[in-house]
Amino acid sequence: MFAGRFAPSRSHLEEGLALYDPISHLSLVRQAAVHPQVVLREQLAFVLFCLGYPRQASAQSDAALTEARSLAHPPSLALSFEFGTRLLSLAGEAAALKERTEQLLANAIGQGFPHWRVVGTIYLGWVKVRDGDVNGGIALLRNAVSAYRAAGAKVWVPHFIALMARACAIQGNIEEALTLLDDALQIAERTGERWCVAELNRHKGQLMLRRGHAEAGEEFYRKALSIAGEQGAKLWELRAAVSLARLRRDQGRRSEAHDLLAPVYGWFTEGFGTPDLKDAKALLNELGGA
């Protein structure tokens, strides 16, 4: 899933939505068990987010959820809740993530969907970690991710392992966090699910810095920048640039930090109220003006 550049995926998804006809393609619902237009919109939202269009991504995800509700088709609604929850977890929208996670779990339990119940429990674990119940959240994450993999599910596994790694880092268990990130990277390379590889490398860089290895941390930040650039994943590129710019600032190289971050931030045309863009602008202001 999303092994290479994101732009071709976007064009294919938009073409699919344009070609979709709810009458002639009704048989696809029976074959796929979900309404194709809901899947296409949610996947398009995910791709738009990675490409650097967070507000367009949010609009597509909201449209997919509205459509899923109107269809009164429980599996399509569950899938929309899942994708929406994932998007919010990536965006760092804590309050909205908690609400959507509760909706995902309530729907999964009410409809008797074991797969989506497990997915909802994974995100509930992450919500608990973010809310301060680190040990309780990690326990939920471990059990739910193990159940997810035991059921044979493979897609999104690197992302779920990355959540566990971040939780361990918050707990202060840096060694386990690094081991988990290495596991996630190996799975991503083996399966081709490379959409998160830039972020995995960036998180490794953060952990290396916490261990006092600035040179290794910088190397991982640079690798994250390179991968994000190759994929056209502007949001991951921004995050890597922010991380590397902070390192430059802390090294007393403020001018280099500004010159690194400014063109990446300058590419964006929307989403300036999102956590990522606000964070980048605050850093640029500190370094000498956005």
N, C-alpha and C positions, 0 to 999 in steps of 0.2 A: 504494500500500500504506500503510494506516494514515495517511490524509491528514488526518483530523480528530481527534475525541476517541477515546480508547482504550477507554472503557467500553462503547460499543456494540459494538465489535469483540469485547470479552471475552464479552458476552452471546451474540453470534452463534456464537462458537466453542464456548462451553459448550453451547449448544443443539444445535449440530452433533454434538458428542460424545455427547450424550444420545440423539439420534435415530439414530446410526450403528448399523447391524446388519451384522456381518461376512459374513452369508450373502446377504441380499437385495441388499447393496451391493457384492458381489464384482466385478461388472462394472466398477465405478469404478476398480478397480486396473488393469485393462487400458487404460482410457481415460486415466488420469492417470499411469500408470507407477509410481506409489507408492501405498502403503496410506493411504487418507484419514485414518484415526484417528491415524497417526503425524504427518501434516502438521498436523492440528488440534491435537494436544497440543503440538507444538513451537511453533506460532504462538501458542497460548494462553500458553505459557511466556514467550514474548517480550513479549506484551501485559501479562502480570502483572508482569513486571520493570519495564517502563516505568511502570506504574500505582503502583509502590511496594511490591510484594509479592515481594521477591527470593527468599525461601525457598520460597514457593509456586511461583514460577517454576522454581526449581531442581528441586523435586519433580516438576513436570510434565515437565520436560526429561528427567530420569532415567527417569521412567515410559515416556516415548516411546522412549528408547533401549533399555530392557528389552524393550518390545513389539517393536521393530524387530528386535532380535536373535532373539527367539522366532519371528518370522515367517520367518526365513531368506530374506529378500527383499533382495538386495544394493542396489537403488536406494533402498529405504526406509531401510536402515541408513545409506547414504551421506548421505541428506538429514538424518537425525537427527544424525549426526556434524557436519554443516555448521551446523545451527541451534544445537547445543550449543556448538560452537566460537565462534560469533558471540556467544552469550549470555555466555560466559566472557570474551571480549574486552571486552565492554561493562562487565562487572562488575569488571574489574581483578584477576581471580583468576589470577595469573601462573603458578603451578605447575600448576594444573588446566588452564589454557589450553594450555600446552606439551604436556601429555599428550594432550589431546583433539585438538590439531592433528596430532600424530604418528599418532593413530588414523585421523583423516580422510584423511591422505595415504596411509597404508598401505592403507586400504580402496580408495581411488580408484585407486592404482597396481595393486593386486592384481586389481581387477575391470575395469580398463581404462576408467575413467570420466574423460575429459579435462576435463569441466566441473568436477567436484569436485577434480580434481588442481590445477587453476588456483586454485580457491578456497582449497584447503589451502596452496598456495604463498604466497598473499597473507598468510594468517595466520602462516605460518612466517616470512615477512619481518618481520612485527610482533613475533613472539617474539624474533627475533634482535636487533631494535632494543632491546627491553626488557632483553635479556640483556647488552647492551653492544656488540654488533657492529652499530653504527649504519650504517656505510657498506654492509656486506654486506646488512643487512636492507633498506635503502632500495633497493638494486639489485634485490633480489627483488621488493619491492613494485611498483616501476616496471614491471618486465617482466611481472609477473603481472596487474596491473591493466590494462595495455595489452592483453594477450592476452584477458582477460575481456571488455573492451569491443569488441575486434576481432571476437570471436565473435558479437556482437550482443546480448549480455546487458545488461540495463538496470537490473533491480531490484538494490538494495543498492549501486549505484555511489556515491551520496553518502557512504555509510559507508566504503567502501574508500578513496575519495579523502581522507576525514577521517583515516584511519590514516596515509596518506602525509603529510598535513599535520602531524600530530603527530610523525611521525618526523623531518621536516625541522626542526621546532621544536626537537627534542632535539639535532639536529645543529648548531643555531644559525642555520639559514637561515630567518630570520623572513619575509623578503619572499616567498620561494617558498611558505612555509606559508600566508601570507595569500592569495596568488593561488589556491592549491588550495582553500582554504575558500570563497572567492568562487565558484569553479567548482562546488563541491559544492552551495552554496546555490542557484545558478542552476538546476542540474539538478533539485534537489528541488522547486523552485517550478514548473518546467516539466512535470515528470512527476507531481507530486502526492504524491511519496514524502516526506512532511513529518515523519515520526516523529523524525528526527534534527535538525530545524531549530533547536530550542532549544539543543542541545549544540553545533551548529556556531557559533551566535552566542556562546555562552559561551567557546568556544575562541578566537574572534576577540577577545573581550574580554581574555583572558589575553595574547594576543600584543600587543595595543595597550598593555597595561601594561608589557610587556617593552620596548617602544619608548619608554616614558616618557610615553604619552598617557593619563593617568588618567581624564580626562573622557570620552574615547571608549571606554575600557575599561568604565567604569561604564555607559555607554549600552548597550553590547552585553550586559552582565550583566542590566540591567533588561529588555531585549528578550527575553533568554532566559527570565527569570522570567515575563514576560507570556505568551509562547507556551506554556510548560510549563503555566501555570495554565489557559489556554484549552483545552488538550488533556487536562487531568486527569492529566498525566504527572508524578506526584509525585516520582519519582526524579530526573528532570531538574530539577524545581523545587528539590529539595534541593541538587543540585550548584550550581545558579545562586545559591541563597541562601548557600551556603558561600563561593563565590567573592566575592560582593558583601560578605558579612560580613567576610571577610579584608581587603578593601579598606577598609572602614569602620574596622576595627581599626588598620590601618596609618596611617590618617588621624587617629588619636587619638579616634575616635568609638565607643568600646567599647560604650557603653550602646545606641546605635542598632544596632550590629552584633548584639548579643545579642537585642534585641527583634525584629530582622528574622529571625534564624535560629530562635529558640526555637519559634514556633508551627509552622513547617514541620517541624522535627524532631519536635515533639510529636504530629504527625499519625500517625506510624509506629507500627505495632503488632507488627512482626516484623522479622527480618533485622538485629538489633542487632550481630551478629558479622561483618557484611559490611564491606568497606573503606569504603563510603560512609557508613554509619551510625556506624562507629567514628570516622571522620574528623570528622563533624559533632559528635559528642558531645565529642571532645577539644577542638574549638574552643569549644564552649559552656562547657566547664569552665574553659578559659582566660579566657573573657569574663565568668565569674561564676556558673557553675552550670548544669547540664543539668536 
